[in-house]
Amino acid sequence: MTYKKKITVLSGIIASLAIIYILSVVFDYERTGSRSALYFWLDPGQKNNIEGITISNVEETIALVRKGDEWFISRNGRDYPARRVRVEDFIGTLIRRAPYPVLSSSVSSHERLSLTEDRSIQITVTGKGGQSLLNLLIGIGDITGQNVHMRKQGQNEVRSGEDIFSTYVRSTLASWYNLRLFPESEEGRLDATGVQRLTVYPPPTDDGENVPPRIFTRSGREWTFSGFELNNPGMGRVDGYIRDILGTSGDNFIEDIEPSDPMFNNSRIVLELGNGTIRTIRLGPSDESGRRLAVISGSNWVYSLPVWASMRLFADAETFERDY
């Protein structure tokens, strides 16, 4: 091989090695950048240590507190049941590792992206003894409307990622409430099979006369009836009715009326369970729109029931007739 050819071959080898080196650096940088973009706002190891969550925006502040395995909303000195599944899903968004690349480390960007304390939505997560676990500021979204800008309080670093938070932080207080009359029915801890007797005391007639109670008593897989007559009773209809009662939800909690108010003597529904416990729904009279207020034995909450919910609590006798 001549000297000239040797130079040409060596130059080609050097060029090839250079290209390989450059590509390896580029791809390694991209992999490194991808890994650095993966981020979680709250250490997953802190999940079981969370005792409180506060969401503050311009309109209101939502304070969630944990007591044992249950979550509550603290409001005006009272604790109202919260939807545990919703709270846990929200925590899941905070501990999830996802792409949150750094967009800026400049303080000047905070005002423009609504990431100052007076303009942002703030999420505060606390542990035992009020220990601060996370203070997250959420600002405006990007031009696509799919991502949102965020930063931790006390840090200049701004990150951006998929907006999975608005569903929670921009929702109303009522969306956090567990407004079921029997919250345990949501997770299957209380169902129709546990009810052995159901006694319904309907509201008085328009003339003020009392209506005889309707009594449903379980006998194996059958039901016996008292207080009204049925030509062709449908046993499955009774089970469906009880499921409706146990699954009834209000649309809000009422703060200015106490459960001891005499208005709740208007009517009631008594459920006797197989474990010997008795649960009672006491209801007030319907207002002009048909809405009723209700209280449950053993709780301190007053529920507002929409018309459709209060109507199905006092089903007509025909409801239990079998279809042919």
DRENTIFI-339258 format. One record per residue (C-alpha): residue number from 1; residue in one letter; x, y, z. Coordinates in steps of 0.05 Angstrom, whole numbers, plus 5000, padded with zeros to 4 digits. Layout:
SITE    nr   rest      u      v      w
SITE   NUM      a      X      Y      Z
...
This chain:
SITE    nr   rest      u      v      w
SITE     1      m   5000   5000   5000
SITE     2      t   5028   5068   4980
SITE     3      y   5038   5123   5030
SITE     4      k   4982   5164   4999
SITE     5      k   4933   5107   5005
SITE     6      k   4953   5096   5078
SITE     7      i   4939   5169   5093
SITE     8      t   4870   5164   5059
SITE     9      v   4851   5100   5097
SITE    10      l   4874   5128   5164
SITE    11      s   4837   5193   5152
SITE    12      g   4773   5154   5137
SITE    13      i   4781   5113   5200
SITE    14      i   4792   5176   5241
SITE    15      a   4732   5210   5210
SITE    16      s   4688   5149   5225
SITE    17      l   4711   5146   5297
SITE    18      a   4697   5220   5304
SITE    19      i   4626   5212   5278
SITE    20      i   4614   5153   5325
SITE    21      y   4641   5193   5383
SITE    22      i   4597   5254   5367
SITE    23      l   4535   5211   5359
SITE    24      s   4549   5175   5424
SITE    25      v   4556   5241   5460
SITE    26      v   4491   5268   5430
SITE    27      f   4450   5206   5446
SITE    28      d   4480   5201   5515
SITE    29      y   4461   5274   5527
SITE    30      e   4390   5262   5504
SITE    31      r   4384   5202   5550
SITE    32      t   4413   5242   5608
SITE    33      g   4366   5299   5593
SITE    34      s   4307   5252   5591
SITE    35      r   4326   5223   5658
SITE    36      s   4336   5292   5689
SITE    37      a   4268   5314   5664
SITE    38      l   4234   5258   5704
SITE    39      y   4215   5287   5770
SITE    40      f   4166   5280   5827
SITE    41      w   4141   5337   5870
SITE    42      l   4133   5296   5934
SITE    43      d   4177   5239   5956
SITE    44      p   4135   5175   5949
SITE    45      g   4165   5151   6014
SITE    46      q   4127   5207   6050
SITE    47      k   4059   5183   6026
SITE    48      n   4040   5149   6091
SITE    49      n   4065   5208   6132
SITE    50      i   4016   5258   6102
SITE    51      e   3968   5287   6154
SITE    52      g   3942   5348   6119
SITE    53      i   3934   5381   6051
SITE    54      t   3915   5453   6037
SITE    55      i   3895   5479   5969
SITE    56      s   3891   5554   5964
SITE    57      n   3868   5595   5905
SITE    58      v   3839   5664   5895
SITE    59      e   3768   5641   5912
SITE    60      e   3775   5594   5971
SITE    61      t   3819   5549   6013
SITE    62      i   3806   5475   6019
SITE    63      a   3836   5442   6081
SITE    64      l   3840   5366   6081
SITE    65      v   3859   5329   6145
SITE    66      r   3871   5256   6157
SITE    67      k   3846   5220   6218
SITE    68      g   3867   5147   6218
SITE    69      d   3849   5119   6151
SITE    70      e   3795   5171   6136
SITE    71      w   3800   5240   6105
SITE    72      f   3759   5300   6125
SITE    73      i   3750   5372   6103
SITE    74      s   3760   5422   6159
SITE    75      r   3713   5481   6152
SITE    76      n   3690   5532   6202
SITE    77      g   3711   5491   6261
SITE    78      r   3679   5426   6237
SITE    79      d   3705   5365   6200
SITE    80      y   3664   5339   6142
SITE    81      p   3676   5271   6108
SITE    82      a   3719   5276   6045
SITE    83      r   3721   5228   5986
SITE    84      r   3780   5185   6005
SITE    85      v   3790   5158   5934
SITE    86      r   3794   5229   5907
SITE    87      v   3844   5250   5959
SITE    88      e   3887   5189   5946
SITE    89      d   3885   5201   5872
SITE    90      f   3907   5273   5883
SITE    91      i   3966   5249   5926
SITE    92      g   3983   5202   5870
SITE    93      t   3993   5260   5822
SITE    94      l   4042   5292   5870
SITE    95      i   4085   5230   5880
SITE    96      r   4083   5206   5808
SITE    97      r   4149   5209   5771
SITE    98      a   4136   5244   5705
SITE    99      p   4170   5290   5655
SITE   100      y   4178   5359   5687
SITE   101      p   4237   5392   5650
SITE   102      v   4268   5455   5679
SITE   103      l   4247   5516   5638
SITE   104      s   4279   5572   5678
SITE   105      s   4318   5588   5741
SITE   106      s   4307   5662   5736
SITE   107      v   4267   5699   5789
SITE   108      s   4242   5747   5735
SITE   109      s   4201   5690   5703
SITE   110      h   4159   5680   5766
SITE   111      e   4116   5741   5756
SITE   112      r   4105   5727   5682
SITE   113      l   4084   5655   5695
SITE   114      s   4040   5672   5755
SITE   115      l   4086   5635   5802
SITE   116      t   4090   5688   5856
SITE   117      e   4056   5673   5922
SITE   118      d   4001   5724   5911
SITE   119      r   3982   5700   5841
SITE   120      s   3991   5624   5842
SITE   121      i   3950   5566   5866
SITE   122      q   3986   5538   5926
SITE   123      i   3988   5466   5950
SITE   124      t   4015   5454   6020
SITE   125      v   4026   5383   6045
SITE   126      t   4042   5372   6119
SITE   127      g   4062   5312   6160
SITE   128      k   4059   5296   6234
SITE   129      g   4064   5356   6279
SITE   130      g   4053   5402   6221
SITE   131      q   4120   5385   6189
SITE   132      s   4123   5415   6119
SITE   133      l   4130   5362   6065
SITE   134      l   4114   5404   6004
SITE   135      n   4097   5475   5984
SITE   136      l   4080   5476   5911
SITE   137      l   4061   5536   5869
SITE   138      i   4021   5526   5805
SITE   139      g   4019   5581   5753
SITE   140      i   3991   5591   5684
SITE   141      g   3991   5540   5628
SITE   142      d   4032   5542   5565
SITE   143      i   4006   5561   5496
SITE   144      t   3984   5489   5482
SITE   145      g   3938   5488   5542
SITE   146      q   3963   5419   5559
SITE   147      n   4021   5436   5605
SITE   148      v   4026   5480   5667
SITE   149      h   4084   5517   5700
SITE   150      m   4103   5499   5772
SITE   151      r   4156   5512   5824
SITE   152      k   4170   5495   5896
SITE   153      q   4163   5553   5945
SITE   154      g   4231   5580   5963
SITE   155      q   4263   5555   5899
SITE   156      n   4275   5594   5835
SITE   157      e   4273   5533   5789
SITE   158      v   4211   5531   5745
SITE   159      r   4188   5466   5714
SITE   160      s   4133   5450   5664
SITE   161      g   4092   5387   5656
SITE   162      e   4025   5357   5637
SITE   163      d   3968   5393   5672
SITE   164      i   3940   5336   5715
SITE   165      f   3928   5383   5773
SITE   166      s   3872   5430   5749
SITE   167      t   3819   5376   5759
SITE   168      y   3835   5379   5833
SITE   169      v   3860   5449   5849
SITE   170      r   3808   5487   5809
SITE   171      s   3747   5445   5830
SITE   172      t   3695   5467   5881
SITE   173      l   3694   5449   5954
SITE   174      a   3633   5405   5943
SITE   175      s   3672   5360   5896
SITE   176      w   3716   5339   5955
SITE   177      y   3658   5323   6001
SITE   178      n   3635   5252   6011
SITE   179      l   3561   5269   6010
SITE   180      r   3534   5198   6017
SITE   181      l   3488   5191   6076
SITE   182      f   3525   5127   6091
SITE   183      p   3598   5140   6070
SITE   184      e   3618   5067   6084
SITE   185      s   3571   5043   6029
SITE   186      e   3618   5074   5977
SITE   187      e   3670   5021   5992
SITE   188      g   3622   4962   6001
SITE   189      r   3627   4960   6077
SITE   190      l   3551   4969   6081
SITE   191      d   3504   4939   6031
SITE   192      a   3432   4914   6023
SITE   193      t   3449   4844   6046
SITE   194      g   3466   4870   6115
SITE   195      v   3397   4900   6126
SITE   196      q   3349   4854   6164
SITE   197      r   3292   4902   6175
SITE   198      l   3272   4968   6144
SITE   199      t   3219   5014   6175
SITE   200      v   3197   5075   6137
SITE   201      y   3158   5130   6172
SITE   202      p   3131   5173   6115
SITE   203      p   3119   5248   6121
SITE   204      p   3050   5270   6145
SITE   205      t   2996   5283   6094
SITE   206      d   2981   5353   6070
SITE   207      d   2926   5354   6124
SITE   208      g   2977   5339   6178
SITE   209      e   2955   5267   6190
SITE   210      n   3006   5214   6205
SITE   211      v   3017   5158   6154
SITE   212      p   3025   5087   6182
SITE   213      p   3097   5062   6178
SITE   214      r   3118   5011   6125
SITE   215      i   3158   4953   6151
SITE   216      f   3201   4906   6110
SITE   217      t   3228   4845   6146
SITE   218      r   3278   4797   6116
SITE   219      s   3263   4723   6121
SITE   220      g   3319   4685   6086
SITE   221      r   3316   4709   6014
SITE   222      e   3245   4734   6020
SITE   223      w   3214   4796   6050
SITE   224      t   3151   4803   6091
SITE   225      f   3111   4868   6091
SITE   226      s   3071   4906   6143
SITE   227      g   3033   4971   6139
SITE   228      f   3013   4965   6067
SITE   229      e   2987   4912   6019
SITE   230      l   3018   4885   5956
SITE   231      n   2984   4840   5905
SITE   232      n   3047   4812   5873
SITE   233      p   3108   4833   5914
SITE   234      g   3175   4833   5879
SITE   235      m   3230   4813   5927
SITE   236      g   3284   4842   5882
SITE   237      r   3248   4909   5883
SITE   238      v   3258   4913   5959
SITE   239      d   3333   4899   5952
SITE   240      g   3337   4953   5899
SITE   241      y   3301   5002   5943
SITE   242      i   3349   4989   6001
SITE   243      r   3408   4998   5954
SITE   244      d   3379   5065   5933
SITE   245      i   3373   5086   6006
SITE   246      l   3444   5065   6023
SITE   247      g   3471   5100   5961
SITE   248      t   3434   5165   5970
SITE   249      s   3478   5227   5967
SITE   250      g   3464   5299   5984
SITE   251      d   3489   5358   5944
SITE   252      n   3519   5397   6002
SITE   253      f   3527   5402   6077
SITE   254      i   3486   5453   6116
SITE   255      e   3524   5491   6170
SITE   256      d   3472   5535   6203
SITE   257      i   3424   5480   6227
SITE   258      e   3440   5432   6283
SITE   259      p   3422   5357   6278
SITE   260      s   3382   5364   6342
SITE   261      d   3333   5413   6310
SITE   262      p   3260   5389   6319
SITE   263      m   3248   5398   6244
SITE   264      f   3280   5329   6234
SITE   265      n   3221   5296   6268
SITE   266      n   3181   5303   6204
SITE   267      s   3197   5233   6178
SITE   268      r   3249   5179   6186
SITE   269      i   3277   5114   6158
SITE   270      v   3305   5061   6205
SITE   271      l   3352   5006   6182
SITE   272      e   3366   4948   6228
SITE   273      l   3429   4911   6209
SITE   274      g   3450   4839   6219
SITE   275      n   3505   4859   6267
SITE   276      g   3454   4889   6315
SITE   277      t   3466   4962   6299
SITE   278      i   3411   5010   6279
SITE   279      r   3420   5067   6231
SITE   280      t   3367   5121   6225
SITE   281      i   3356   5175   6173
SITE   282      r   3315   5233   6201
SITE   283      l   3287   5284   6152
SITE   284      g   3258   5353   6154
SITE   285      p   3197   5375   6114
SITE   286      s   3206   5390   6040
SITE   287      d   3213   5462   6019
SITE   288      e   3177   5495   5961
SITE   289      s   3225   5461   5911
SITE   290      g   3217   5392   5943
SITE   291      r   3286   5393   5974
SITE   292      r   3295   5362   6044
SITE   293      l   3348   5365   6098
SITE   294      a   3371   5300   6131
SITE   295      v   3413   5276   6189
SITE   296      i   3440   5207   6204
SITE   297      s   3445   5175   6272
SITE   298      g   3515   5176   6299
SITE   299      s   3538   5236   6258
SITE   300      n   3539   5311   6267
SITE   301      w   3527   5330   6195
SITE   302      v   3465   5359   6162
SITE   303      y   3456   5340   6089
SITE   304      s   3417   5377   6035
SITE   305      l   3380   5327   5991
SITE   306      p   3359   5345   5920
SITE   307      v   3287   5331   5900
SITE   308      w   3302   5266   5863
SITE   309      a   3340   5237   5923
SITE   310      s   3287   5254   5974
SITE   311      m   3231   5228   5930
SITE   312      r   3262   5158   5922
SITE   313      l   3269   5151   5998
SITE   314      f   3193   5148   6003
SITE   315      a   3175   5102   5946
SITE   316      d   3102   5088   5930
SITE   317      a   3074   5018   5945
SITE   318      e   3069   5006   5871
SITE   319      t   3145   5008   5868
SITE   320      f   3147   4939   5900
SITE   321      e   3097   4905   5855
SITE   322      r   3127   4852   5809
SITE   323      d   3125   4864   5734
SITE   324      y   3094   4812   5690
